[in-house]
């Protein structure tokens, strides 16, 4: 953005309406021109490019340069989003020039095909099926007796016949590793490979059994969750409140449910968290409510019973020492789950 010059009050810098003009230089063509200082200042505040002497210079500065083909360098048509000027250029751009492993001539292969062959472990590439067939037909000596055999067969067996392989077995186990102690019984042994850690299958199985015991098992559950705390506190709260709703004083009711094919009696009462935090299961935060009062409390913008907290505190303080000891022990056990 060019710096705006200070306006002058000479007659040459005034418009036909008598307003003061300032001298500026077009950033596109370099031609000097005159503009109102307010127009130049507004453009500078808004971060617009310029200044420009005309609409033609402004459009020329905003027009993107014409892009060229990545392969041949030819100009591309405007606003078509292409990278190559033709299908032939695009196909040729993704070709590699290789040397035939049989005849030594140069040939081209697509980059995707070359990468696929390399991933499969191929190291030699051929210009045609004829050269590939000739390379496969070449012979190599048998590892056992030295008899010439087709290259294709040698790649898989290395032996001319099963009898030759039996007479000249491959050498295995020539490398010997240093002894090291077993991780389970600490007895020294000579490992078969660098990754062997146990001297026998029994030691390996015993170590695996120990690893799968307790917290090492992926299905291990410690049982110390805030849900378990709530399930343990629920009967204590119902007994503290006399098996009645603390809001409407209605007695506890039951319903019959079928669980695992057996009929069971379940209470319809709910135990409500006063501060709406399910992790906080202290007796001062829990009260017994019937289904209706519990729904009214949660559907209301402001609870109709703001005295729940004081009631729970007073009721818990007036309970027996046995009840208090049970609630205190549960709180000490699950205190780490409290948010």
C-alpha positions in Angstrom: 0.0 0.0 0.0 1.5 3.3 -1.1 1.9 6.1 1.5 -0.5 8.9 1.0 1.2 12.3 0.3 0.1 15.4 2.2 -2.5 17.5 0.3 -1.6 20.9 -0.9 -3.9 23.9 -1.4 -2.6 25.1 -4.8 -5.2 25.8 -7.5 -3.9 22.9 -9.5 -4.9 20.4 -6.8 -8.6 21.3 -6.5 -11.5 19.5 -8.3 -14.2 21.2 -10.3 -16.3 21.3 -7.1 -13.5 23.1 -5.2 -12.5 20.0 -3.1 -8.8 19.4 -2.4 -7.0 16.6 -4.4 -3.7 14.8 -3.6 -1.1 13.4 -5.9 -0.7 9.6 -6.1 1.0 7.0 -8.3 -0.8 4.0 -9.9 0.8 0.7 -8.6 -0.1 -1.0 -11.9 1.1 1.3 -14.7 3.2 3.8 -12.6 1.2 6.8 -14.0 0.7 9.8 -11.5 -3.0 10.8 -10.9 -5.1 12.9 -8.5 -7.7 11.6 -6.0 -9.6 12.9 -3.0 -7.6 12.2 0.2 -10.7 10.7 1.8 -11.0 8.1 -1.0 -7.4 7.1 -0.6 -7.6 7.0 3.2 -10.7 4.7 3.2 -9.0 2.3 0.8 -6.0 2.2 3.0 -8.1 1.5 6.1 -10.0 -1.3 4.5 -6.8 -2.9 3.3 -7.6 -2.7 -0.4 -4.9 -3.0 -3.0 -3.9 0.1 -4.9 -4.1 2.9 -5.6 -5.0 2.6 -9.3 -5.5 5.4 -11.8 -8.4 3.7 -13.6 -10.7 0.7 -13.6 -8.7 -0.9 -16.3 -5.5 -0.9 -14.1 -7.6 -2.2 -11.2 -9.0 -5.1 -13.2 -5.5 -5.9 -14.7 -4.0 -6.1 -11.2 -6.8 -8.5 -10.0 -6.6 -10.8 -13.0 -4.6 -14.0 -12.3 -1.7 -14.8 -14.7 -2.5 -17.6 -17.1 -1.1 -20.9 -15.9 1.1 -23.2 -18.0 1.0 -27.0 -18.5 3.2 -28.9 -16.0 4.6 -31.2 -18.7 5.1 -29.3 -21.9 4.8 -25.7 -20.6 2.0 -24.6 -22.9 -0.6 -22.1 -21.8 -3.8 -23.5 -20.3 -7.3 -22.1 -20.9 -8.4 -19.7 -18.3 -10.5 -20.8 -15.3 -10.7 -24.5 -16.2 -8.8 -25.9 -13.2 -6.6 -28.1 -15.3 -3.0 -29.0 -14.7 -2.1 -30.5 -18.1 -3.1 -29.1 -21.5 -4.1 -32.5 -22.9 -4.7 -36.1 -22.0 -1.5 -37.1 -23.8 0.6 -34.6 -21.6 -1.0 -36.0 -18.5 -0.3 -39.6 -19.5 3.3 -38.9 -20.5 4.0 -37.0 -17.2 3.4 -40.1 -15.2 5.8 -42.3 -17.2 9.2 -43.5 -16.1 12.1 -44.3 -18.4 13.7 -47.6 -17.5 16.3 -50.0 -19.0 15.2 -53.5 -20.0 16.9 -56.1 -17.9 17.2 -58.5 -20.9 18.0 -56.5 -24.1 19.2 -53.3 -22.5 16.8 -51.0 -24.5 15.1 -48.0 -23.0 11.3 -48.1 -22.5 8.6 -46.3 -20.5 6.4 -47.6 -17.7 3.7 -45.9 -15.7 4.8 -44.8 -12.2 1.9 -46.7 -10.5 2.9 -50.0 -12.2 6.5 -49.5 -11.3 5.7 -48.9 -7.6 3.4 -52.0 -7.5 6.2 -54.2 -8.9 8.7 -52.8 -6.5 6.4 -53.5 -3.5 6.1 -57.1 -4.7 9.9 -57.4 -4.6 10.7 -57.2 -8.3 14.1 -55.8 -9.2 14.4 -56.4 -13.0 12.0 -54.8 -15.5 11.5 -55.8 -19.1 10.3 -53.9 -22.2 8.1 -56.8 -23.5 6.7 -60.2 -22.8 9.4 -61.7 -25.1 12.2 -60.3 -23.0 10.5 -61.4 -19.8 10.1 -64.9 -21.2 13.7 -65.1 -22.2 14.8 -64.0 -18.8 12.7 -66.6 -17.1 14.0 -69.4 -19.4 17.6 -68.8 -18.3 19.1 -71.6 -16.1 20.9 -71.5 -12.7 22.8 -74.3 -11.0 21.2 -76.6 -8.5 22.3 -75.7 -4.9 22.9 -79.4 -4.1 24.5 -81.0 -7.2 25.1 -78.1 -9.6 22.8 -79.4 -12.4 21.4 -76.6 -14.6 17.7 -75.9 -13.9 15.2 -73.3 -15.1 15.3 -70.0 -13.4 11.6 -70.1 -12.5 12.0 -73.4 -10.7 15.2 -72.3 -9.0 13.4 -69.2 -7.5 11.1 -71.5 -5.4 13.0 -74.8 -4.7 16.8 -74.2 -5.4 17.0 -78.0 -5.9 16.6 -80.0 -9.1 14.7 -82.8 -7.3 13.4 -83.9 -3.8 16.1 -86.6 -3.8 18.8 -84.0 -4.3 17.4 -81.9 -1.4 17.4 -85.0 0.8 21.0 -85.8 -0.1 22.2 -82.2 0.4 20.0 -80.7 3.1 20.3 -76.9 3.6 22.5 -75.8 6.5 20.4 -74.5 9.4 21.2 -73.4 12.9 24.9 -72.5 12.3 24.6 -69.3 14.3 24.8 -69.7 18.0 23.6 -67.0 20.4 25.0 -66.4 23.9 23.2 -67.8 26.9 20.8 -65.6 28.8 18.6 -66.2 31.9 14.9 -67.2 31.5 12.6 -64.4 32.5 10.4 -66.7 34.5 12.6 -69.3 36.2 15.9 -67.4 35.8 17.6 -70.6 34.5 20.3 -69.9 31.9 19.5 -71.2 28.4 20.7 -70.8 24.8 17.9 -69.0 22.8 16.9 -70.1 19.3 16.5 -66.4 18.2 17.2 -63.0 19.6 13.5 -62.6 20.5 13.3 -65.8 22.6 12.7 -64.9 26.3 11.7 -68.1 28.0 13.5 -71.5 28.3 10.4 -73.6 27.7 6.8 -73.5 26.7 5.8 -74.1 30.4 7.7 -71.0 31.5 6.1 -69.0 28.7 2.6 -70.1 29.6 3.1 -69.4 33.3 4.4 -65.9 32.5 1.5 -65.2 30.3 -0.9 -66.4 33.0 0.6 -63.9 35.5 0.4 -61.1 33.0 -3.3 -61.7 32.4 -4.1 -61.6 36.2 -5.5 -58.5 37.8 -5.0 -55.1 36.1 -2.9 -56.7 33.3 -6.0 -58.3 31.8 -7.9 -56.2 29.2 -11.2 -57.1 30.9 -10.1 -56.2 34.4 -12.7 -54.2 36.4 -11.8 -52.8 39.8 -15.4 -52.1 40.8 -14.5 -48.7 42.4 -16.8 -46.5 40.3 -19.2 -43.8 41.4 -22.1 -46.0 40.0 -21.1 -48.7 42.6 -21.1 -46.0 45.3 -24.6 -44.9 44.3 -25.9 -48.5 44.3 -24.5 -49.0 47.9 -25.9 -45.7 49.1 -29.4 -46.1 47.7 -30.8 -48.4 50.4 -29.3 -46.3 53.1 -31.0 -43.1 51.8 -34.4 -44.9 51.5 -34.1 -46.1 55.1 -33.1 -42.7 56.3 -36.1 -41.0 54.7 -38.5 -43.7 56.1 -39.3 -45.1 52.7 -41.4 -42.0 51.9 -41.1 -39.2 49.4 -39.5 -36.2 51.2 -41.6 -33.8 49.0 -45.2 -35.2 49.1 -44.7 -37.7 52.0 -46.3 -40.5 49.9 -45.3 -44.1 50.9 -43.1 -46.3 48.9 -44.7 -48.4 46.1 -43.5 -51.4 44.2 -43.8 -52.9 40.8 -43.2 -56.3 39.3 -40.5 -56.7 36.7 -39.3 -59.8 34.8 -35.5 -60.2 34.9 -33.8 -63.3 33.5 -37.1 -65.1 33.4 -38.0 -64.4 37.0 -40.5 -62.0 38.6 -39.0 -59.5 40.9 -40.3 -56.6 43.1 -38.7 -53.2 42.4 -39.4 -50.0 44.2 -40.7 -47.0 42.1 -38.9 -44.5 44.3 -35.9 -42.5 42.9 -32.9 -41.2 44.8 -32.2 -37.7 43.6 -28.8 -35.9 43.5 -29.4 -32.4 44.9 -26.5 -30.7 43.1 -27.2 -32.7 39.9 -23.8 -34.3 40.0 -24.0 -38.1 39.7 -20.5 -38.5 41.0 -21.3 -36.9 44.3 -23.0 -39.6 46.3 -22.5 -38.2 49.8 -25.6 -38.6 52.1 -25.9 -34.8 52.3 -26.5 -34.8 48.5 -29.1 -37.5 48.2 -32.9 -37.5 49.0 -35.7 -40.0 48.2 -38.4 -38.8 45.7 -41.3 -40.5 44.1 -41.5 -40.6 40.3 -43.9 -37.6 40.1 -42.0 -35.3 42.4 -38.7 -36.2 40.7 -40.2 -35.3 37.3 -41.6 -32.0 38.6 -38.2 -31.0 40.0 -36.3 -31.6 36.8 -39.1 -30.1 34.6 -39.2 -26.8 36.6 -36.9 -23.9 35.8 -36.6 -23.4 39.6 -37.1 -26.3 42.0 -40.3 -26.1 44.2 -38.3 -27.5 47.1 -35.2 -25.5 47.7 -34.8 -27.0 51.2 -33.6 -30.4 50.0 -30.0 -29.7 50.9 -30.7 -28.6 54.5 -33.1 -31.5 55.0 -30.5 -34.1 53.8 -27.9 -32.6 56.1 -30.2 -32.6 59.2 -31.6 -36.1 58.5 -28.1 -37.6 58.0 -26.9 -36.0 61.3 -29.8 -37.5 63.2 -29.2 -41.1 62.1 -27.8 -43.9 64.2 -24.1 -44.4 64.7 -24.3 -47.7 62.7 -25.9 -45.9 59.7 -23.3 -43.1 59.9 -20.4 -45.7 60.1 -21.7 -47.4 57.0 -22.1 -44.1 55.0 -18.6 -42.9 56.2 -16.9 -46.1 55.1 -18.5 -46.0 51.7 -17.4 -42.4 51.3 -13.9 -43.2 52.3 -13.8 -46.1 49.8 -15.1 -44.2 46.9 -13.9 -40.6 47.7 -11.6 -40.6 44.7 -14.6 -40.8 42.3 -16.1 -37.6 43.6 -15.8 -34.8 41.0 
